[in-house]
């Protein structure tokens, strides 16, 4: 391609691949940190609410609140990124997650459920930012490598995501030594991890991937010797399909994941056992990402989206039939749940990225992630109510059945092409 100098730099040869590699390295570092922040809070959020309220029926409320908070954060991060670039948008989102974590700790010390719920809402900004970062990995990627770029960012979350839940017990002990309730301990880790992720991005995400991608695109359009980049394909139907794939996978995943630690607690398992299961689940959410990205780039979005629905169905059935005392079977069910989510997220993200032009990409991605967050909030809130009214197996079977809606949706959009 023709050498270009991105806006705001001195004129010199520009190596797009080198810039992409640097951007991915910084995003990987921030995702390792943010993964720990996300996973630590997810592990004990429901248990903390159950302990403070003395009710299983509202145990899903924390998940609903921080996913609802992530909906608002997705809009804000998307709009800031659209106007000023990925760096300020992502940094602000992680900083808000750190503030929310601190609020949860204060609420636990004061035994104040209202403050807890407000803080969890703010904490949700970290969840939204963690997801929005995947889009930054694809801004400069070549069309045939976008899914793999997204996957590189996602897989980085694995290290922190697996470590976070397994630190639930040690951070609980540390919190008790400070006079803080043990269930609030993981939020100490969350706050520190999110704050460090914000710092890494603020200092190191240079050049900004979205702003640089726009500069390159503008330079290529202005240079008659440059072969124009292929226009985004698919139209509105593809945007709807990409959003639907991610919304359904998020709804099913959050609903089953949220109530699994409560289900295990009710069958006599401790925090360490539930932390192990959630750690394996989060590992399955992110670790297969390189393979998923390769599958999407080579076999197409739709086939991988169908595989997501089938995998989520298997997860729901296994979670429903697994004995409450079997940590191994519940862990396997949660691994399948995480894998199904990964297949859906990577394929859906690739559909959106391939469809939406750079001029409106960040804003559209933010709006899509609002839908994902609302789906997560719905799944989190409904999960506690459904388990209280019926049972955990009924919840798991319902989630598995819902995932099958992906199949006719993919088939319908395939016929429109």
PyMOL commands that set and color helices and strands:
alter all, ss='L'
color gray80, all
select helices_A, chain A and resi 16-53+61-84+86-110+113-138+143-166+168-177+182-204+209-222+235-266+271-286+289-299+301-321+327-355+358-389+392-403+405-416
alter helices_A, ss='H'
color red, helices_A
deselect
rebuild
show_as cartoon
